[in-house]
Amino acid sequence: MSAATNRVAVLHGVNFDVLEKRDPDLYGGLSLSELEYRIGSWAGELGLEPIFFQTNSEAEFCGYLHRLGETADGVVINAGAWTHYSRAIGDALAVGAVPAVEVHLSDVENREDWRKVSVFDGLVEAKISGQGLDGYQGALKLLADRLGV
């Protein structure tokens, strides 16, 4: 990849296609489309070009991460439950080799013990948890700074 540019992949994993059906106290009550619209607005304000991807297939998620270096300069990743146990996705993020920020809508540190584990530890520049939608805005700001946008 040449000099850093402004393409940021925003990746959502399992169950984000039904986000609006999940507990609104934990996940905000928005649909994935509404979430992506807000993220897109924030990205535009920062001079970033967002690229959105969501799947419920672990294999598709890994495949997307494998190609990440060809399509994006940074990544905001919320893999949902896969964050806590999918070593395959953690390994695939390492293959993508772009600056990454892990985001969670809910406060995973104050939920079930299994949610406190992240396969992305050591692979991401930051982990933002429990800030709801604002966590994405924070992640985008971190990546804009890192990419020099």
Secondary structure, 3 states (H helix, E strand, C coil): CCCCCCEEEEEECCCHHHHHHCCHHHHCCCCHHHHHHHHHHHHHHCCCEEEEEECCCHHHHHHHHHCHHHHCCEEEEECHHHHHCCHHHHHHHHHHCCCEEEEECCCHHHCCHHHHCCCCCCCCCEEEECCCCHHHHHHHHHHHHHHCC
